[in-house]
């Protein structure tokens, strides 16, 4: 089975608009016809490299590649020309679709071929380059079976209301952008593409298009809450707002819940290598956390929820021992949708024993039996809610004590003068590492240190507080901690 089956099923369900962008729309049947044309064009190619933004040509190229039996490779169009050329050189014989090529995919000559899609679940459907926040970007391989497992385990075919619409502003090279296309097409929900993000325009688009569902990264959510301010957001149709892709500061989530009182929030945790989300904190969890007097329940607003169907989660120590609830360690996940495979070699692990949460439906080495090391640090509570403390490489070791930056950052973000915060470990001859807080906002550094000290242990109080106009981030909002640390190490007086 091939992901093209999703398009085939959607095309049989009616002729209403399936994808909208820039005032233009395609039905699923129209998308299928164009994808067949694209497949004819791609037949002799090794892959399809997509360098565009969100555009009607994106699903055409994705399904055209699937019908042609070759990988679809969306590249980060924000990279420099030299960086893009380096990635293109990794794929000899590929079809390269640049922005100027996209409209031609929507107006092909003649009639398309009708050859069926290759029936190979093991073939690579999509190659996604990881963001490279803690290491050089790697080419993650997602096979057709990984993508289909996620869609079939999380969606019911045709389950959406005919009026439903989802707003997709995440770029095509982000796994959430890819999976939003597949899941919403399968569910029968119209997809509204936004090629660039600006918070006021996002709010206008939600109102104009009657958007019922949307997905954001936390930096987008923070900018939207700043735009709304003290008012209540005027988005009467918006029923569901998912956020993920990076850690969401708790103050931002709490502010959003106040501003969108009639919207259900979903925190989705996943990685490129896991074909999107593996855990979610649903709307009921959000509202219960806000309303509860139980500290343990309120704490769940800082979690990423519980495993999706077919997913198991374990927490292990550095030696591979599975840890009990409440103990921080390395997060491992397992399930049919999880690839954990890269160009040049896979990285699933056959270790691990019991004490896991969730129920994988397969025990094969790759299709469920292999445990994938996320390289995130976190812990599970007694009810199976997962808490992510950050990347393992981000952990600060000060005087032999392991410190998660997120704990300190959330406290700093509660200060009225702080809009963004990054806490880093910088080399120190006495303590091994000292804590430096790099903030966006305004305030007196010593007053902010005192504010943090009153709410944290002394060992977790930043030694130094500095302000910057902005923090370095990827296009999808992930903080580039290594960049900041390198700058501070090279210019400690700055």
C-alpha positions as CSV (number, residue, x, y, z in Angstrom):
1,X,0.0,0.0,0.0
2,X,1.1,3.5,-0.9
3,X,0.1,6.9,0.6
4,X,-1.6,7.6,-2.8
5,X,-4.5,5.4,-1.4
6,X,-5.4,8.4,0.8
7,X,-5.9,10.6,-2.3
8,X,-7.8,7.8,-4.0
9,X,-10.2,7.4,-1.1
10,X,-10.6,11.2,-0.8
11,X,-11.4,11.6,-4.5
12,X,-14.2,9.1,-4.2
13,X,-15.9,11.0,-1.4
14,X,-17.3,14.0,-3.3
15,X,-16.2,17.1,-5.3
16,X,-16.1,19.8,-2.6
17,X,-12.8,21.8,-2.2
18,X,-10.1,19.8,-0.6
19,X,-7.2,22.3,-0.6
20,X,-7.3,26.1,-0.7
21,X,-4.4,28.6,-1.2
22,X,-4.3,32.2,-2.3
23,X,-8.0,32.3,-3.4
24,X,-7.6,29.1,-5.5
25,X,-9.0,25.6,-4.6
26,X,-8.7,22.0,-5.8
27,X,-11.1,19.2,-5.1
28,X,-9.6,15.8,-4.2
29,X,-10.5,14.5,-7.7
30,X,-8.8,17.5,-9.3
31,X,-5.8,17.0,-7.1
32,X,-5.7,13.3,-8.2
33,X,-5.8,14.3,-11.9
34,X,-2.9,16.7,-11.5
35,X,-1.0,14.2,-9.4
36,X,-1.3,11.7,-12.2
37,X,0.1,14.3,-14.6
38,X,3.0,15.0,-12.2
39,X,3.7,11.3,-11.9
40,X,4.1,11.1,-15.7
41,X,6.6,13.9,-15.5
42,X,8.5,12.3,-12.6
43,X,8.6,8.6,-13.9
44,X,12.3,8.6,-14.8
45,X,13.5,10.6,-11.8
46,X,15.2,9.4,-8.6
47,X,13.2,11.8,-6.3
48,X,11.2,15.0,-6.3
49,X,12.9,17.9,-4.5
50,X,10.4,20.6,-3.5
51,X,11.8,24.1,-2.8
52,X,8.5,26.0,-2.5
53,X,6.3,27.4,0.2
54,X,2.8,26.2,1.0
55,X,1.2,26.1,-2.5
56,X,-1.4,24.1,-4.3
57,X,1.5,22.4,-6.1
58,X,2.7,20.9,-2.8
59,X,0.1,18.1,-2.6
60,X,0.3,17.7,-6.3
61,X,4.1,17.0,-6.1
62,X,3.8,14.8,-3.0
63,X,1.2,12.5,-4.5
64,X,2.8,12.7,-7.9
65,X,6.0,11.3,-6.4
66,X,4.0,8.6,-4.6
67,X,2.3,7.6,-7.8
68,X,5.7,7.5,-9.6
69,X,7.2,5.4,-6.8
70,X,9.9,7.8,-5.8
71,X,10.7,9.8,-2.6
72,X,9.3,13.3,-2.0
73,X,12.0,15.6,-0.5
74,X,10.8,19.0,0.7
75,X,13.7,21.3,1.4
76,X,14.0,24.4,3.6
77,X,13.6,27.2,1.1
78,X,15.1,29.6,3.7
79,X,18.5,28.1,3.4
80,X,21.2,29.9,1.5
81,X,21.8,29.0,-2.2
82,X,25.0,27.2,-1.3
83,X,23.3,25.1,1.4
84,X,20.4,24.2,-1.0
85,X,22.9,23.3,-3.7
86,X,24.7,21.0,-1.3
87,X,21.4,19.2,-0.5
88,X,20.4,19.0,-4.1
89,X,23.8,17.4,-4.9
90,X,22.9,14.6,-2.5
91,X,20.0,13.6,-4.8
92,X,21.4,13.0,-8.4
93,X,18.8,12.4,-11.0
94,X,16.1,14.2,-9.0
95,X,13.4,16.5,-10.3
96,X,14.0,19.9,-8.7
97,X,10.8,22.0,-8.2
98,X,11.7,25.7,-7.5
99,X,9.1,28.4,-6.8
100,X,9.0,29.4,-10.5
101,X,8.1,25.8,-11.5
102,X,5.1,25.4,-9.3
103,X,2.3,26.9,-11.3
104,X,3.1,24.7,-14.3
105,X,2.1,21.7,-12.2
106,X,-1.4,23.1,-11.9
107,X,-1.9,23.5,-15.7
108,X,-0.4,20.4,-17.4
109,X,-1.0,19.7,-21.1
110,X,-2.9,16.6,-22.4
111,X,-4.4,13.7,-20.5
112,X,-2.6,12.0,-17.6
113,X,-1.6,8.4,-17.5
114,X,-3.5,5.9,-15.5
115,X,-0.9,3.5,-14.2
116,X,-1.6,2.4,-10.6
117,X,0.7,3.5,-7.7
118,X,3.4,1.0,-6.8
119,X,2.2,-1.3,-4.0
120,X,5.3,-1.1,-1.8
121,X,4.7,-0.1,1.8
122,X,8.5,-0.5,2.5
123,X,9.5,2.1,-0.1
124,X,10.6,5.6,1.1
125,X,7.7,8.0,0.7
126,X,9.3,11.1,2.1
127,X,12.8,12.2,3.1
128,X,12.8,15.1,5.7
129,X,15.9,16.8,6.8
130,X,16.0,17.3,10.6
131,X,16.3,20.8,12.0
132,X,19.9,20.2,13.3
133,X,19.5,22.1,16.6
134,X,21.8,19.8,18.4
135,X,23.7,18.2,15.5
136,X,24.2,18.4,11.8
137,X,20.9,17.9,9.9
138,X,20.2,14.3,9.0
139,X,18.0,12.9,6.2
140,X,15.2,11.1,8.1
141,X,13.5,8.4,5.9
142,X,9.7,7.9,6.3
143,X,8.4,4.9,4.5
144,X,4.8,4.6,3.3
145,X,3.9,2.3,6.1
146,X,5.1,4.8,8.7
147,X,2.9,7.6,7.3
148,X,-0.1,5.3,6.8
149,X,0.2,3.9,10.3
150,X,-0.1,7.4,11.8
151,X,-3.1,8.4,9.6
152,X,-5.0,5.1,10.1
153,X,-4.3,5.1,13.9
154,X,-5.4,8.7,14.5
155,X,-8.2,9.4,12.0
156,X,-11.5,8.0,10.8
157,X,-12.0,8.3,7.1
158,X,-14.5,11.0,6.1
159,X,-15.2,11.8,9.8
160,X,-15.0,15.6,9.4
161,X,-18.0,17.9,9.1
162,X,-18.4,19.2,5.5
163,X,-17.9,22.7,6.7
164,X,-14.7,21.9,8.6
165,X,-11.5,23.6,7.5
166,X,-7.9,23.4,8.9
167,X,-5.4,26.2,8.6
168,X,-1.8,25.0,7.8
169,X,0.9,27.7,8.2
170,X,3.7,25.3,8.9
171,X,6.2,24.9,6.0
172,X,6.2,21.9,3.7
173,X,9.6,20.7,5.1
174,X,8.2,20.4,8.6
175,X,6.8,16.9,9.5
176,X,3.6,18.6,10.9
177,X,3.0,20.4,7.6
178,X,3.2,17.0,5.8
179,X,1.0,15.1,8.2
180,X,-1.6,17.9,8.4
181,X,-2.1,17.4,4.7
182,X,-2.4,13.6,4.9
183,X,-4.7,13.4,8.0
184,X,-7.0,16.2,7.0
185,X,-7.4,14.9,3.4
186,X,-8.2,11.5,4.8
187,X,-10.7,12.9,7.3
188,X,-12.4,15.1,4.7
189,X,-11.5,18.4,6.2
190,X,-10.6,21.3,3.8
191,X,-7.0,22.4,4.0
192,X,-6.3,26.1,3.9
193,X,-2.7,26.9,3.1
194,X,-1.0,30.0,4.4
195,X,2.4,30.7,2.7
196,X,3.7,33.0,5.3
197,X,2.8,33.8,8.9
198,X,1.9,37.1,10.4
199,X,-0.4,37.0,13.5
200,X,-3.0,39.6,12.5
201,X,-3.3,38.0,9.0
202,X,-3.6,34.6,10.7
203,X,-6.6,35.8,12.8
204,X,-8.2,37.4,9.7
205,X,-7.7,34.1,7.7
206,X,-9.4,32.1,10.5
207,X,-12.4,34.4,10.3
208,X,-12.5,34.7,6.5
209,X,-12.2,31.0,5.8
210,X,-14.3,29.8,8.7
211,X,-11.3,27.8,10.0
212,X,-12.3,25.1,12.6
213,X,-8.9,23.6,13.2
214,X,-5.3,24.9,13.2
215,X,-1.8,23.9,14.1
216,X,1.0,26.2,15.3
217,X,4.5,26.1,16.7
218,X,4.9,27.9,20.1
219,X,6.6,31.0,18.7
220,X,3.5,31.5,16.4
221,X,1.2,31.0,19.4
222,X,3.2,33.5,21.5
223,X,2.9,36.1,18.7
224,X,-0.8,35.5,18.3
225,X,-1.4,36.0,22.0
226,X,0.6,39.2,21.9
227,X,-1.6,40.4,19.0
228,X,-4.8,39.6,20.9
229,X,-3.6,41.3,24.1
230,X,-6.1,41.6,26.8
231,X,-9.1,41.0,24.6
232,X,-10.9,37.7,23.8
233,X,-10.0,36.4,20.3
234,X,-12.7,37.0,17.7
235,X,-12.6,33.5,16.1
236,X,-16.1,32.0,16.5
237,X,-15.5,29.0,14.2
238,X,-12.2,27.8,15.7
239,X,-12.9,24.6,17.7
240,X,-9.4,23.1,17.9
241,X,-5.9,24.7,18.2
242,X,-2.9,22.4,18.3
243,X,0.6,23.5,19.2
244,X,3.9,21.6,19.1
245,X,7.2,21.3,17.3
246,X,9.1,22.9,20.3
247,X,8.5,23.4,24.0
248,X,5.6,25.8,24.7
249,X,6.3,28.1,27.7
250,X,3.5,27.6,30.2
251,X,2.7,31.3,30.6
252,X,2.0,31.5,26.9
253,X,-0.4,28.5,27.0
254,X,-2.2,29.9,30.1
255,X,-2.6,33.3,28.3
256,X,-3.9,31.5,25.1
257,X,-6.5,29.6,27.2
258,X,-7.8,32.8,28.5
259,X,-7.9,34.5,25.1
260,X,-9.6,31.5,23.3
261,X,-12.1,30.3,25.9
262,X,-14.3,28.4,23.3
263,X,-11.4,26.6,21.6
264,X,-10.0,23.2,22.5
265,X,-6.3,23.1,22.9
266,X,-4.0,20.2,22.0
267,X,-0.3,19.9,22.8
268,X,1.3,17.5,20.3
269,X,4.7,16.0,20.9
270,X,6.6,14.2,18.2
271,X,9.7,14.3,16.0
272,X,10.5,14.2,12.4
273,X,11.7,10.6,12.9
274,X,8.3,9.6,14.5
275,X,6.1,10.7,11.5
276,X,4.6,13.4,13.7
277,X,2.9,13.2,17.1
278,X,3.5,10.3,19.5
279,X,1.8,11.9,22.6
280,X,-1.0,14.5,22.9
281,X,-2.4,16.5,25.8
282,X,-6.0,17.0,24.8
283,X,-8.6,19.7,25.4
284,X,-10.1,18.1,28.4
285,X,-6.7,17.8,30.0
286,X,-6.0,21.5,29.4
287,X,-9.3,22.7,31.0
288,X,-9.0,20.2,33.9
289,X,-5.5,21.5,34.6
290,X,-6.7,25.1,34.7
291,X,-9.8,24.4,36.9
292,X,-8.3,21.9,39.3
293,X,-7.2,22.6,42.9
294,X,-5.0,19.4,42.8
295,X,-1.4,20.5,42.2
296,X,-0.7,17.2,40.3
297,X,-3.5,17.8,37.9
298,X,-2.5,21.5,37.4
299,X,1.0,20.4,36.7
300,X,-0.2,18.5,33.7
301,X,-0.5,21.7,31.8
302,X,3.2,21.5,31.5
303,X,3.1,17.9,30.1
304,X,2.8,16.7,26.5
305,X,0.1,14.3,27.4
306,X,-0.2,10.5,27.0
307,X,0.8,8.2,24.1
308,X,-1.4,7.9,21.0
309,X,-2.9,4.5,20.1
310,X,-0.1,2.2,19.0
311,X,2.6,4.1,20.8
312,X,4.7,3.0,23.8
313,X,7.0,5.3,25.9
314,X,9.8,4.4,28.2
315,X,12.2,6.5,30.3
316,X,15.7,5.0,30.7
317,X,18.9,6.0,32.4
318,X,22.2,6.3,30.6
319,X,22.8,2.6,31.0
320,X,19.5,1.6,29.4
321,X,17.7,0.7,32.7
322,X,14.0,1.5,32.5
323,X,13.1,4.0,35.2
324,X,10.1,4.3,37.5
325,X,7.4,7.0,37.3
326,X,8.6,10.4,38.5
327,X,12.3,9.8,37.6
328,X,13.9,11.9,34.9
329,X,15.8,10.1,32.2
330,X,16.0,9.6,28.4
331,X,12.8,9.3,26.4
332,X,12.4,6.2,24.2
333,X,9.3,5.6,22.0
334,X,8.1,2.6,19.9
335,X,5.3,2.1,17.4
336,X,4.4,1.3,13.8
337,X,4.6,4.9,12.7
338,X,8.1,5.4,14.0
339,X,11.0,5.3,11.6
340,X,14.1,6.3,13.5
341,X,15.9,5.6,10.2
342,X,18.3,7.9,8.3
343,X,20.0,7.9,5.0
344,X,23.1,5.9,5.7
345,X,21.8,3.8,8.6
346,X,19.1,3.3,11.1
347,X,19.1,4.1,14.8
348,X,16.3,2.1,16.5
349,X,17.3,0.1,19.5
350,X,16.2,-3.4,20.4
351,X,16.8,-2.9,24.2
352,X,14.2,-2.0,26.8
353,X,12.0,-4.1,29.0
354,X,8.7,-3.5,30.8
355,X,7.5,-0.4,32.7
356,X,6.3,1.5,29.5
357,X,3.2,3.4,28.8
358,X,1.0,2.7,25.8
359,X,0.4,-0.4,23.6
360,X,2.3,-0.9,20.4
361,X,0.4,-3.0,17.9
362,X,3.5,-4.7,16.4
363,X,6.6,-6.4,17.7
364,X,8.7,-6.3,14.6
365,X,12.2,-4.8,14.8
366,X,11.3,-1.7,12.7
367,X,7.5,-1.8,12.6
368,X,7.0,-1.5,16.3
369,X,9.6,-3.6,18.1
370,X,12.5,-1.2,17.8
371,X,12.8,1.5,20.5
372,X,13.8,4.9,19.2
373,X,15.9,7.2,21.3
374,X,14.4,10.7,21.0
375,X,17.4,12.3,22.7
376,X,14.9,14.2,24.8
377,X,15.0,14.1,28.6
378,X,11.8,13.7,30.5
379,X,9.7,11.7,33.0
380,X,6.3,10.0,33.2
381,X,3.9,10.6,36.1
382,X,1.9,7.7,37.7
383,X,-0.9,8.1,35.2
384,X,1.3,8.0,32.1
385,X,1.6,11.7,31.3
386,X,4.9,12.6,29.7
387,X,6.9,15.7,30.7
388,X,9.7,16.8,28.5
389,X,12.5,18.8,30.1
390,X,14.4,19.4,26.9
391,X,17.1,17.9,24.7
392,X,19.6,15.8,26.5
393,X,22.4,17.9,25.0
394,X,20.8,21.0,26.6
395,X,21.1,19.8,30.2
396,X,23.3,22.1,32.2
397,X,25.7,20.5,34.8
398,X,26.6,23.0,37.5
399,X,28.7,21.8,40.4
400,X,27.7,18.2,39.6
401,X,23.9,19.0,39.5
402,X,21.9,18.4,36.4
403,X,19.7,21.4,35.6
404,X,16.9,21.5,32.9
405,X,16.8,25.0,31.3
406,X,13.0,24.8,30.9
407,X,12.4,25.0,34.7
408,X,14.2,28.3,34.9
409,X,12.9,29.7,31.6
410,X,9.3,29.2,32.7
411,X,10.0,31.2,35.9
412,X,11.7,34.0,34.0
413,X,8.8,34.2,31.5
414,X,6.4,35.0,34.4
415,X,8.3,38.2,34.9
416,X,6.3,41.1,33.3
417,X,9.4,42.4,31.5
418,X,10.4,39.2,29.8
419,X,9.0,38.1,26.5
420,X,11.4,35.3,25.6
421,X,14.0,33.4,27.6
422,X,16.9,31.1,27.0
423,X,18.9,29.7,29.9
424,X,22.3,28.3,28.9
425,X,25.3,26.6,30.5
426,X,28.6,28.4,29.8
427,X,32.0,27.0,30.7
428,X,33.2,28.0,34.2
429,X,36.5,26.9,35.9
430,X,34.9,26.6,39.4
431,X,31.4,25.2,38.7
432,X,32.0,23.4,35.4
433,X,29.2,25.5,33.9
434,X,27.5,28.8,35.0
435,X,24.0,29.8,34.2
436,X,23.4,32.6,31.7
437,X,19.9,33.8,31.0
438,X,19.5,35.5,27.6
439,X,16.3,37.4,27.5
440,X,14.1,39.4,25.1
441,X,12.4,42.2,26.8
442,X,13.4,44.9,29.3
443,X,14.3,45.1,33.0
444,X,17.1,45.4,35.5
445,X,19.3,42.2,35.4
446,X,19.8,42.2,39.1
447,X,16.1,42.6,39.8
448,X,15.4,39.7,37.5
449,X,18.0,37.6,39.2
450,X,16.3,38.4,42.6
451,X,12.9,37.5,41.1
452,X,14.2,34.1,40.0
453,X,16.0,33.4,43.2
454,X,12.8,34.0,45.2
455,X,11.1,31.3,43.2
456,X,14.0,28.9,42.6
457,X,16.8,27.3,44.6
458,X,20.0,29.3,44.6
459,X,21.8,26.8,42.4
460,X,19.2,27.4,39.7
461,X,19.4,31.2,39.8
462,X,21.1,32.6,36.7
463,X,24.6,33.9,37.4
464,X,24.3,36.4,34.6
465,X,21.3,38.0,32.9
466,X,21.7,39.6,29.5
467,X,19.2,41.2,27.1
468,X,19.0,40.8,23.3
469,X,16.7,42.1,20.6
470,X,15.9,38.5,19.5
471,X,16.9,34.9,20.1
472,X,18.2,32.8,17.2
473,X,15.6,30.2,16.1
474,X,14.9,27.9,13.2
475,X,12.1,28.9,10.8
476,X,9.8,26.6,12.8
477,X,10.6,28.2,16.1
478,X,13.2,25.9,17.7
479,X,15.8,27.8,19.8
480,X,19.3,27.5,18.5
481,X,21.0,27.0,21.9
482,X,24.3,25.9,20.4
483,X,24.5,29.2,18.5
484,X,24.0,31.2,21.6
485,X,26.4,29.2,23.7
486,X,29.1,29.6,21.0
487,X,28.6,33.3,20.9
488,X,28.8,33.6,24.7
489,X,31.9,31.4,24.9
490,X,33.6,33.5,22.2
491,X,32.6,36.8,23.7
492,X,32.0,36.3,27.5
493,X,31.9,40.1,28.1
494,X,29.2,40.7,25.5
